[in-house]
């Protein structure tokens, strides 16, 4: 949504094209080009960037279920290699890799864009760390790869009951213990989307951004003040759905490029929200506007 409203033409590479309309309907926008494919199929990925200027790779299996561990580990790193490789060979600029703060865990240090990749985490964070290592390798080779590290993303108009909303619902219903000495960074979806739209300016080279979102000093404060959390339709809590998300490929007009360049500016590193880690958890403080921080 934020990318379209920033003036870009968008091509979506998705496995389930019938879901696109449902996902975009609440925002009143349409995407003219929807390509059916799979990020593990090199042929469809190679064809997708033709005529495009930039790519946002949001493809991953997201599952905390131990039974999905093998599939998660087998998919996420290979998908990153295929997508980033195709984008680099096509000369796209920028190539945005949507990672996660969990790729930097476990860590007892202050998290930042140059925090070392985490080692020894469970399957999903480990798969994100493996994908992150691939993205950083492309950065070191000179490709215009931009890596983003969002916190747990939450917000309205999701087409299914995602994991962050599920976790919040379980906490509010006292079904999930949530008392850790660190915290949980939760980033509003519009904040994350706006930041990624601002990253699309070309010519700035490899860079990384931490999108920490909002943080209360202790996780217990989150539990003690549920009034600040808005979760819709808690009456029925379905099973968590794990999906392989789509790859978002952007084709921009020269005018849209100029507009994005003005917003994004030339920084190579940035922390959007100061993120700190305690006992392997990575909290983040409230941050200013994503666009203003990326462009500062």
MARLUMVO-638942 format. One record per residue (C-alpha): residue number from 1; residue in three letters; x, y, z. Coordinates in nm, 4 decimals. Each point is the difference from the previous one (the first is absolute). Layout:
N
<site nr="NUM" rest="ALA" x="X" y="Y" z="Z"/>
...
***
This chain:
296
<site nr="1" rest="UNK" x="0.0000" y="0.0000" z="0.0000"/>
<site nr="2" rest="UNK" x="0.2701" y="0.2498" z="0.1011"/>
<site nr="3" rest="UNK" x="0.2065" y="-0.0836" z="-0.3084"/>
<site nr="4" rest="UNK" x="-0.2962" y="0.0499" z="-0.2347"/>
<site nr="5" rest="UNK" x="-0.0940" y="0.3269" z="0.1676"/>
<site nr="6" rest="UNK" x="0.3608" y="0.1164" z="-0.0324"/>
<site nr="7" rest="UNK" x="-0.0548" y="-0.0026" z="-0.3762"/>
<site nr="8" rest="UNK" x="0.1519" y="-0.3335" z="-0.1027"/>
<site nr="9" rest="UNK" x="-0.1452" y="-0.2500" z="-0.2423"/>
<site nr="10" rest="UNK" x="0.0002" y="-0.3427" z="0.1648"/>
<site nr="11" rest="UNK" x="0.0322" y="-0.3543" z="-0.1265"/>
<site nr="12" rest="UNK" x="-0.0756" y="-0.2788" z="0.2470"/>
<site nr="13" rest="UNK" x="0.1497" y="-0.3475" z="-0.0201"/>
<site nr="14" rest="UNK" x="-0.2286" y="-0.2256" z="0.2043"/>
<site nr="15" rest="UNK" x="-0.0880" y="-0.3663" z="0.0375"/>
<site nr="16" rest="UNK" x="-0.3707" y="0.0642" z="0.0639"/>
<site nr="17" rest="UNK" x="-0.1233" y="0.2804" z="-0.2289"/>
<site nr="18" rest="UNK" x="-0.3577" y="-0.0424" z="0.1206"/>
<site nr="19" rest="UNK" x="0.1076" y="0.1433" z="0.3375"/>
<site nr="20" rest="UNK" x="0.1298" y="0.3300" z="-0.1367"/>
<site nr="21" rest="UNK" x="-0.3385" y="0.1692" z="-0.0374"/>
<site nr="22" rest="UNK" x="-0.1035" y="-0.0980" z="0.3536"/>
<site nr="23" rest="UNK" x="0.3233" y="0.1376" z="0.1440"/>
<site nr="24" rest="UNK" x="-0.0160" y="0.3333" z="-0.1859"/>
<site nr="25" rest="UNK" x="-0.3755" y="0.0650" z="0.0150"/>
<site nr="26" rest="UNK" x="-0.0012" y="0.1765" z="0.3424"/>
<site nr="27" rest="UNK" x="0.2438" y="0.2589" z="-0.1358"/>
<site nr="28" rest="UNK" x="-0.1926" y="0.0820" z="-0.3161"/>
<site nr="29" rest="UNK" x="0.2941" y="-0.0700" z="-0.2309"/>
<site nr="30" rest="UNK" x="0.0676" y="-0.2420" z="-0.2838"/>
<site nr="31" rest="UNK" x="0.3144" y="-0.1450" z="-0.1521"/>
<site nr="32" rest="UNK" x="-0.0086" y="-0.0276" z="-0.3769"/>
<site nr="33" rest="UNK" x="0.2602" y="-0.2756" z="-0.0302"/>
<site nr="34" rest="UNK" x="-0.0244" y="-0.3210" z="0.2018"/>
<site nr="35" rest="UNK" x="0.2354" y="-0.2800" z="-0.1043"/>
<site nr="36" rest="UNK" x="-0.0477" y="-0.3532" z="0.1288"/>
<site nr="37" rest="UNK" x="0.3210" y="-0.1698" z="0.1087"/>
<site nr="38" rest="UNK" x="0.2044" y="-0.1373" z="0.2867"/>
<site nr="39" rest="UNK" x="0.3228" y="0.1355" z="0.1453"/>
<site nr="40" rest="UNK" x="0.1464" y="-0.3498" z="-0.0043"/>
<site nr="41" rest="UNK" x="-0.0557" y="-0.0228" z="-0.3759"/>
<site nr="42" rest="UNK" x="0.2936" y="0.1805" z="-0.1571"/>
<site nr="43" rest="UNK" x="-0.1764" y="0.0337" z="-0.3351"/>
<site nr="44" rest="UNK" x="-0.2926" y="0.2045" z="0.1300"/>
<site nr="45" rest="UNK" x="0.2300" y="0.2125" z="0.2143"/>
<site nr="46" rest="UNK" x="0.2372" y="0.0705" z="-0.2895"/>
<site nr="47" rest="UNK" x="-0.2893" y="0.1225" z="-0.2146"/>
<site nr="48" rest="UNK" x="-0.1653" y="0.2176" z="0.2646"/>
<site nr="49" rest="UNK" x="0.2479" y="0.2942" z="0.0076"/>
<site nr="50" rest="UNK" x="-0.0087" y="0.0657" z="-0.3749"/>
<site nr="51" rest="UNK" x="-0.0898" y="0.3651" z="-0.0561"/>
<site nr="52" rest="UNK" x="0.0282" y="0.0784" z="0.3705"/>
<site nr="53" rest="UNK" x="0.2312" y="0.2358" z="0.1878"/>
<site nr="54" rest="UNK" x="-0.0095" y="-0.1364" z="0.3556"/>
<site nr="55" rest="UNK" x="-0.1224" y="-0.2914" z="0.2066"/>
<site nr="56" rest="UNK" x="-0.1243" y="-0.0577" z="0.3531"/>
<site nr="57" rest="UNK" x="0.0481" y="-0.3634" z="0.0984"/>
<site nr="58" rest="UNK" x="-0.2505" y="-0.0923" z="0.2699"/>
<site nr="59" rest="UNK" x="-0.0024" y="-0.3715" z="-0.0778"/>
<site nr="60" rest="UNK" x="0.0391" y="-0.2377" z="0.2928"/>
<site nr="61" rest="UNK" x="-0.1615" y="-0.2824" z="0.1877"/>
<site nr="62" rest="UNK" x="-0.1013" y="0.1479" z="0.3344"/>
<site nr="63" rest="UNK" x="-0.0663" y="-0.2680" z="0.2573"/>
<site nr="64" rest="UNK" x="0.0950" y="-0.0523" z="0.3618"/>
<site nr="65" rest="UNK" x="-0.1399" y="-0.3528" z="-0.0118"/>
<site nr="66" rest="UNK" x="0.2777" y="-0.2546" z="0.0592"/>
<site nr="67" rest="UNK" x="-0.1682" y="-0.2316" z="-0.2462"/>
<site nr="68" rest="UNK" x="0.0676" y="0.2597" z="-0.2723"/>
<site nr="69" rest="UNK" x="0.3660" y="0.0406" z="0.0927"/>
<site nr="70" rest="UNK" x="0.1401" y="-0.2030" z="-0.2872"/>
<site nr="71" rest="UNK" x="-0.2172" y="0.1768" z="-0.2592"/>
<site nr="72" rest="UNK" x="0.0832" y="0.3422" z="0.1459"/>
<site nr="73" rest="UNK" x="0.3737" y="-0.0624" z="-0.0062"/>
<site nr="74" rest="UNK" x="-0.0130" y="-0.1525" z="-0.3482"/>
<site nr="75" rest="UNK" x="-0.2001" y="0.2854" z="-0.1495"/>
<site nr="76" rest="UNK" x="0.1076" y="0.3376" z="0.1361"/>
<site nr="77" rest="UNK" x="0.3708" y="-0.0006" z="-0.0783"/>
<site nr="78" rest="UNK" x="-0.0473" y="-0.1545" z="-0.3447"/>
<site nr="79" rest="UNK" x="-0.2740" y="0.2508" z="-0.0823"/>
<site nr="80" rest="UNK" x="0.2296" y="0.2885" z="0.0960"/>
<site nr="81" rest="UNK" x="0.2799" y="-0.1395" z="-0.2171"/>
<site nr="82" rest="UNK" x="-0.2274" y="-0.0402" z="-0.3027"/>
<site nr="83" rest="UNK" x="-0.1764" y="0.3372" z="0.0283"/>
<site nr="84" rest="UNK" x="0.3026" y="0.2112" z="0.0909"/>
<site nr="85" rest="UNK" x="0.2121" y="-0.1716" z="-0.2628"/>
<site nr="86" rest="UNK" x="-0.2579" y="0.0637" z="-0.2732"/>
<site nr="87" rest="UNK" x="-0.0398" y="0.3631" z="0.1065"/>
<site nr="88" rest="UNK" x="0.3766" y="0.0579" z="0.0120"/>
<site nr="89" rest="UNK" x="0.0511" y="-0.1519" z="-0.3445"/>
<site nr="90" rest="UNK" x="-0.2812" y="0.2193" z="-0.1335"/>
<site nr="91" rest="UNK" x="0.1742" y="0.3083" z="0.1425"/>
<site nr="92" rest="UNK" x="-0.2919" y="0.1098" z="0.2166"/>
<site nr="93" rest="UNK" x="0.0590" y="0.2910" z="0.2385"/>
<site nr="94" rest="UNK" x="-0.0934" y="-0.0302" z="0.2763"/>
<site nr="95" rest="UNK" x="-0.0506" y="-0.3641" z="0.0916"/>
<site nr="96" rest="UNK" x="-0.1880" y="0.0059" z="0.3310"/>
<site nr="97" rest="UNK" x="0.0197" y="-0.3109" z="0.2179"/>
<site nr="98" rest="UNK" x="-0.2641" y="-0.0055" z="0.2722"/>
<site nr="99" rest="UNK" x="0.1685" y="-0.1746" z="0.2917"/>
<site nr="100" rest="UNK" x="-0.0967" y="0.0115" z="0.3695"/>
<site nr="101" rest="UNK" x="0.1516" y="0.1042" z="0.3302"/>
<site nr="102" rest="UNK" x="-0.0010" y="-0.3691" z="0.0925"/>
<site nr="103" rest="UNK" x="0.2814" y="-0.0553" z="-0.2520"/>
<site nr="104" rest="UNK" x="0.2247" y="0.1878" z="0.2451"/>
<site nr="105" rest="UNK" x="-0.0903" y="-0.2154" z="0.3009"/>
<site nr="106" rest="UNK" x="0.1128" y="-0.1214" z="0.2435"/>
<site nr="107" rest="UNK" x="0.1966" y="0.3063" z="0.1066"/>
<site nr="108" rest="UNK" x="0.0670" y="0.1822" z="0.3247"/>
<site nr="109" rest="UNK" x="0.1220" y="0.3141" z="-0.1735"/>
<site nr="110" rest="UNK" x="-0.1843" y="0.3024" z="-0.1321"/>
<site nr="111" rest="UNK" x="-0.1405" y="-0.1028" z="-0.3352"/>
<site nr="112" rest="UNK" x="0.0822" y="0.2124" z="-0.3005"/>
<site nr="113" rest="UNK" x="0.0434" y="-0.0286" z="-0.3774"/>
<site nr="114" rest="UNK" x="0.3518" y="-0.1389" z="0.0435"/>
<site nr="115" rest="UNK" x="-0.0851" y="-0.2508" z="0.2738"/>
<site nr="116" rest="UNK" x="0.1487" y="-0.3406" z="-0.0867"/>
<site nr="117" rest="UNK" x="-0.2403" y="-0.2610" z="-0.1299"/>
<site nr="118" rest="UNK" x="-0.1396" y="-0.2215" z="0.2754"/>
<site nr="119" rest="UNK" x="0.1248" y="-0.3542" z="0.0558"/>
<site nr="120" rest="UNK" x="-0.1759" y="-0.2925" z="0.1671"/>
<site nr="121" rest="UNK" x="-0.3608" y="0.1232" z="-0.0058"/>
<site nr="122" rest="UNK" x="-0.3038" y="-0.2240" z="-0.0690"/>
<site nr="123" rest="UNK" x="-0.0968" y="-0.0859" z="-0.3567"/>
<site nr="124" rest="UNK" x="-0.1833" y="0.3123" z="-0.1147"/>
<site nr="125" rest="UNK" x="0.2503" y="0.2568" z="0.1371"/>
<site nr="126" rest="UNK" x="0.2815" y="-0.2228" z="-0.1255"/>
<site nr="127" rest="UNK" x="-0.1523" y="-0.0056" z="-0.3478"/>
<site nr="128" rest="UNK" x="-0.0208" y="0.3811" z="0.0014"/>
<site nr="129" rest="UNK" x="0.3630" y="0.0171" z="0.1139"/>
<site nr="130" rest="UNK" x="0.1016" y="-0.2266" z="-0.2882"/>
<site nr="131" rest="UNK" x="-0.1885" y="0.2185" z="-0.2473"/>
<site nr="132" rest="UNK" x="0.1569" y="0.3073" z="0.1575"/>
<site nr="133" rest="UNK" x="0.3472" y="-0.1468" z="-0.0523"/>
<site nr="134" rest="UNK" x="-0.0799" y="-0.0372" z="-0.3696"/>
<site nr="135" rest="UNK" x="-0.1242" y="0.3593" z="-0.0238"/>
<site nr="136" rest="UNK" x="0.3117" y="0.1311" z="0.1763"/>
<site nr="137" rest="UNK" x="0.2162" y="-0.2007" z="-0.2380"/>
<site nr="138" rest="UNK" x="-0.1631" y="0.1737" z="-0.2950"/>
<site nr="139" rest="UNK" x="0.0569" y="0.3326" z="0.1764"/>
<site nr="140" rest="UNK" x="0.3693" y="-0.0782" z="0.0395"/>
<site nr="141" rest="UNK" x="0.0159" y="-0.0784" z="-0.3728"/>
<site nr="142" rest="UNK" x="-0.1340" y="0.3455" z="-0.0810"/>
<site nr="143" rest="UNK" x="-0.3640" y="-0.0751" z="-0.0808"/>
<site nr="144" rest="UNK" x="-0.2460" y="0.2722" z="0.1029"/>
<site nr="145" rest="UNK" x="-0.1611" y="-0.2189" z="0.2648"/>
<site nr="146" rest="UNK" x="-0.1962" y="0.1700" z="0.2777"/>
<site nr="147" rest="UNK" x="-0.0801" y="-0.2140" z="0.3042"/>
<site nr="148" rest="UNK" x="-0.2804" y="0.0920" z="0.2378"/>
<site nr="149" rest="UNK" x="-0.0511" y="-0.1470" z="0.3483"/>
<site nr="150" rest="UNK" x="-0.3608" y="0.0636" z="0.1129"/>
<site nr="151" rest="UNK" x="-0.1302" y="-0.0878" z="0.3436"/>
<site nr="152" rest="UNK" x="-0.3120" y="-0.2150" z="0.0315"/>
<site nr="153" rest="UNK" x="-0.2396" y="0.1602" z="-0.2490"/>
<site nr="154" rest="UNK" x="-0.3579" y="0.0681" z="0.1071"/>
<site nr="155" rest="UNK" x="-0.2847" y="0.2026" z="-0.1436"/>
<site nr="156" rest="UNK" x="-0.3499" y="0.0004" z="-0.1468"/>
<site nr="157" rest="UNK" x="-0.1405" y="-0.1474" z="-0.3209"/>
<site nr="158" rest="UNK" x="0.1980" y="-0.3216" z="0.0002"/>
<site nr="159" rest="UNK" x="-0.1587" y="-0.2610" z="-0.2248"/>
<site nr="160" rest="UNK" x="0.0531" y="-0.2718" z="0.2620"/>
<site nr="161" rest="UNK" x="0.0679" y="-0.0174" z="0.3738"/>
<site nr="162" rest="UNK" x="0.3784" y="0.0309" z="-0.0013"/>
<site nr="163" rest="UNK" x="0.2449" y="-0.1111" z="0.2665"/>
<site nr="164" rest="UNK" x="0.0514" y="0.3387" z="0.1670"/>
<site nr="165" rest="UNK" x="-0.3739" y="0.0550" z="0.0387"/>
<site nr="166" rest="UNK" x="-0.0400" y="-0.3574" z="0.1220"/>
<site nr="167" rest="UNK" x="0.2722" y="0.0520" z="0.2629"/>
<site nr="168" rest="UNK" x="-0.1546" y="0.3267" z="0.1198"/>
<site nr="169" rest="UNK" x="-0.3409" y="-0.1672" z="0.0220"/>
<site nr="170" rest="UNK" x="0.1437" y="-0.2858" z="0.2070"/>
<site nr="171" rest="UNK" x="0.1733" y="0.2441" z="0.2353"/>
<site nr="172" rest="UNK" x="-0.3168" y="0.2026" z="0.0529"/>
<site nr="173" rest="UNK" x="-0.1939" y="-0.3192" z="0.0711"/>
<site nr="174" rest="UNK" x="0.2650" y="-0.1157" z="0.2500"/>
<site nr="175" rest="UNK" x="0.0633" y="-0.3113" z="-0.2061"/>
<site nr="176" rest="UNK" x="0.3663" y="0.0724" z="-0.0682"/>
<site nr="177" rest="UNK" x="0.2552" y="0.0888" z="0.2700"/>
<site nr="178" rest="UNK" x="0.1777" y="0.3165" z="-0.1021"/>
<site nr="179" rest="UNK" x="0.2373" y="0.1140" z="0.2722"/>
<site nr="180" rest="UNK" x="0.3550" y="0.0319" z="-0.1286"/>
<site nr="181" rest="UNK" x="0.2753" y="0.2288" z="0.1317"/>
<site nr="182" rest="UNK" x="0.0354" y="0.1676" z="-0.3395"/>
<site nr="183" rest="UNK" x="-0.2766" y="0.1072" z="-0.2297"/>
<site nr="184" rest="UNK" x="-0.1768" y="-0.0582" z="-0.3278"/>
<site nr="185" rest="UNK" x="0.0385" y="0.2497" z="-0.2861"/>
<site nr="186" rest="UNK" x="-0.3328" y="0.0456" z="-0.1765"/>
<site nr="187" rest="UNK" x="0.0014" y="0.2107" z="-0.3168"/>
<site nr="188" rest="UNK" x="-0.3151" y="0.1449" z="-0.1539"/>
<site nr="189" rest="UNK" x="-0.0521" y="-0.1321" z="-0.3523"/>
<site nr="190" rest="UNK" x="-0.0457" y="0.3473" z="-0.1496"/>
<site nr="191" rest="UNK" x="0.3282" y="0.1103" z="0.1562"/>
<site nr="192" rest="UNK" x="0.1808" y="-0.2987" z="-0.1505"/>
<site nr="193" rest="UNK" x="-0.1648" y="0.0493" z="-0.3405"/>
<site nr="194" rest="UNK" x="0.0834" y="0.3702" z="-0.0105"/>
<site nr="195" rest="UNK" x="0.3618" y="-0.0733" z="0.0865"/>
<site nr="196" rest="UNK" x="0.0303" y="-0.2513" z="-0.2840"/>
<site nr="197" rest="UNK" x="-0.1525" y="0.2427" z="-0.2478"/>
<site nr="198" rest="UNK" x="0.2617" y="0.2550" z="0.1070"/>
<site nr="199" rest="UNK" x="0.2805" y="-0.2513" z="-0.0563"/>
<site nr="200" rest="UNK" x="-0.0745" y="-0.0276" z="-0.3714"/>
<site nr="201" rest="UNK" x="0.2196" y="0.2900" z="-0.1094"/>
<site nr="202" rest="UNK" x="0.2761" y="-0.1191" z="-0.2365"/>
<site nr="203" rest="UNK" x="0.3679" y="0.0831" z="0.0075"/>
<site nr="204" rest="UNK" x="0.0670" y="-0.0231" z="0.3742"/>
<site nr="205" rest="UNK" x="0.1792" y="-0.3336" z="0.0068"/>
<site nr="206" rest="UNK" x="-0.0201" y="-0.2764" z="0.2644"/>
<site nr="207" rest="UNK" x="-0.1567" y="0.1004" z="0.3316"/>
<site nr="208" rest="UNK" x="-0.1934" y="-0.1420" z="0.2959"/>
<site nr="209" rest="UNK" x="-0.2827" y="0.1311" z="0.2188"/>
<site nr="210" rest="UNK" x="-0.1397" y="-0.1175" z="0.3334"/>
<site nr="211" rest="UNK" x="-0.3771" y="0.0619" z="0.0252"/>
<site nr="212" rest="UNK" x="-0.0455" y="-0.0484" z="0.3705"/>
<site nr="213" rest="UNK" x="-0.3470" y="0.1430" z="0.0482"/>
<site nr="214" rest="UNK" x="-0.1495" y="0.0650" z="0.3443"/>
<site nr="215" rest="UNK" x="0.1428" y="-0.1268" z="0.3261"/>
<site nr="216" rest="UNK" x="-0.1072" y="0.0150" z="0.3635"/>
<site nr="217" rest="UNK" x="0.2908" y="-0.0288" z="0.2436"/>
<site nr="218" rest="UNK" x="-0.1188" y="-0.3354" z="0.1243"/>
<site nr="219" rest="UNK" x="-0.2160" y="-0.2646" z="-0.1575"/>
<site nr="220" rest="UNK" x="-0.2039" y="0.0042" z="0.3189"/>
<site nr="221" rest="UNK" x="-0.1066" y="0.3557" z="-0.0833"/>
<site nr="222" rest="UNK" x="-0.1491" y="-0.1331" z="-0.3228"/>
<site nr="223" rest="UNK" x="-0.2028" y="-0.2519" z="0.1986"/>
<site nr="224" rest="UNK" x="-0.1002" y="0.2527" z="0.2641"/>
<site nr="225" rest="UNK" x="-0.1341" y="0.2517" z="-0.2524"/>
<site nr="226" rest="UNK" x="-0.2067" y="-0.1985" z="-0.2482"/>
<site nr="227" rest="UNK" x="-0.2112" y="0.3067" z="-0.0701"/>
<site nr="228" rest="UNK" x="0.2703" y="0.1302" z="-0.2328"/>
<site nr="229" rest="UNK" x="-0.0251" y="-0.3081" z="-0.2205"/>
<site nr="230" rest="UNK" x="-0.2740" y="-0.0190" z="-0.2597"/>
<site nr="231" rest="UNK" x="-0.0760" y="-0.3500" z="-0.1228"/>
<site nr="232" rest="UNK" x="-0.3107" y="-0.0564" z="-0.2074"/>
<site nr="233" rest="UNK" x="-0.2259" y="-0.3048" z="0.0169"/>
<site nr="234" rest="UNK" x="0.1438" y="-0.1856" z="0.2986"/>
<site nr="235" rest="UNK" x="-0.3146" y="-0.2109" z="0.0324"/>
<site nr="236" rest="UNK" x="0.1305" y="-0.2694" z="-0.2316"/>
<site nr="237" rest="UNK" x="0.3685" y="-0.0822" z="-0.0071"/>
<site nr="238" rest="UNK" x="0.0754" y="-0.2374" z="-0.2887"/>
<site nr="239" rest="UNK" x="0.3124" y="-0.2018" z="-0.0518"/>
<site nr="240" rest="UNK" x="0.3067" y="0.1937" z="-0.1047"/>
<site nr="241" rest="UNK" x="0.0375" y="-0.0032" z="-0.3755"/>
<site nr="242" rest="UNK" x="0.3502" y="-0.0317" z="-0.1425"/>
<site nr="243" rest="UNK" x="0.0452" y="0.1210" z="-0.3563"/>
<site nr="244" rest="UNK" x="0.2853" y="0.0666" z="-0.2351"/>
<site nr="245" rest="UNK" x="-0.0388" y="0.3671" z="-0.0757"/>
<site nr="246" rest="UNK" x="0.0328" y="0.1621" z="-0.3374"/>
<site nr="247" rest="UNK" x="0.2853" y="0.1847" z="-0.1616"/>
<site nr="248" rest="UNK" x="-0.0766" y="0.3616" z="-0.0748"/>
<site nr="249" rest="UNK" x="0.1635" y="0.1371" z="-0.3127"/>
<site nr="250" rest="UNK" x="-0.0211" y="0.3722" z="-0.0688"/>
<site nr="251" rest="UNK" x="0.0130" y="0.1774" z="-0.3317"/>
<site nr="252" rest="UNK" x="0.0267" y="0.3752" z="0.0472"/>
<site nr="253" rest="UNK" x="-0.0387" y="0.2909" z="-0.2349"/>
<site nr="254" rest="UNK" x="0.2736" y="0.2636" z="-0.0032"/>
<site nr="255" rest="UNK" x="-0.2265" y="0.2323" z="0.1944"/>
<site nr="256" rest="UNK" x="-0.0575" y="-0.2598" z="0.2698"/>
<site nr="257" rest="UNK" x="0.3741" y="-0.0618" z="0.0169"/>
<site nr="258" rest="UNK" x="0.0658" y="0.3687" z="0.0542"/>
<site nr="259" rest="UNK" x="-0.2643" y="0.0196" z="0.2687"/>
<site nr="260" rest="UNK" x="0.1391" y="-0.3023" z="0.1840"/>
<site nr="261" rest="UNK" x="0.3566" y="0.1238" z="-0.0298"/>
<site nr="262" rest="UNK" x="-0.0976" y="0.3249" z="0.1689"/>
<site nr="263" rest="UNK" x="-0.1514" y="-0.1956" z="0.2886"/>
<site nr="264" rest="UNK" x="0.2563" y="-0.2720" z="0.0407"/>
<site nr="265" rest="UNK" x="0.3298" y="0.1907" z="-0.0077"/>
<site nr="266" rest="UNK" x="0.3432" y="-0.1622" z="-0.0028"/>
<site nr="267" rest="UNK" x="0.0580" y="-0.1673" z="0.3388"/>
<site nr="268" rest="UNK" x="0.1715" y="-0.3386" z="0.0051"/>
<site nr="269" rest="UNK" x="-0.1117" y="-0.0949" z="0.3498"/>
<site nr="270" rest="UNK" x="-0.2944" y="0.0964" z="0.2165"/>
<site nr="271" rest="UNK" x="-0.1764" y="-0.0911" z="0.3209"/>
<site nr="272" rest="UNK" x="-0.3710" y="0.0705" z="-0.0096"/>
<site nr="273" rest="UNK" x="-0.0646" y="-0.0397" z="0.3686"/>
<site nr="274" rest="UNK" x="0.2811" y="-0.0816" z="0.2451"/>
<site nr="275" rest="UNK" x="-0.0113" y="-0.3754" z="0.0530"/>
<site nr="276" rest="UNK" x="0.1512" y="-0.1637" z="0.3065"/>
<site nr="277" rest="UNK" x="0.0336" y="-0.3656" z="0.0850"/>
<site nr="278" rest="UNK" x="-0.0408" y="-0.1610" z="0.3412"/>
<site nr="279" rest="UNK" x="0.0337" y="-0.3753" z="0.0483"/>
<site nr="280" rest="UNK" x="-0.0445" y="-0.0607" z="-0.3701"/>
<site nr="281" rest="UNK" x="-0.3031" y="0.2259" z="-0.0395"/>
<site nr="282" rest="UNK" x="0.0204" y="0.3129" z="-0.2125"/>
<site nr="283" rest="UNK" x="-0.2166" y="0.2888" z="0.1211"/>
<site nr="284" rest="UNK" x="-0.0133" y="0.3303" z="-0.1819"/>
<site nr="285" rest="UNK" x="-0.1002" y="0.3485" z="0.1076"/>
<site nr="286" rest="UNK" x="-0.2628" y="0.2089" z="-0.1696"/>
<site nr="287" rest="UNK" x="0.1377" y="0.1673" z="-0.3098"/>
<site nr="288" rest="UNK" x="-0.0698" y="0.3052" z="-0.2164"/>
<site nr="289" rest="UNK" x="-0.1551" y="-0.0108" z="-0.3425"/>
<site nr="290" rest="UNK" x="0.1479" y="-0.2788" z="-0.2092"/>
<site nr="291" rest="UNK" x="0.0396" y="0.2235" z="-0.3036"/>
<site nr="292" rest="UNK" x="0.1730" y="0.2770" z="0.1906"/>
<site nr="293" rest="UNK" x="0.2382" y="-0.2459" z="0.1653"/>
<site nr="294" rest="UNK" x="0.0911" y="-0.1755" z="-0.3239"/>
<site nr="295" rest="UNK" x="0.0589" y="0.3360" z="-0.1669"/>
<site nr="296" rest="UNK" x="0.2049" y="0.1500" z="0.2838"/>
***
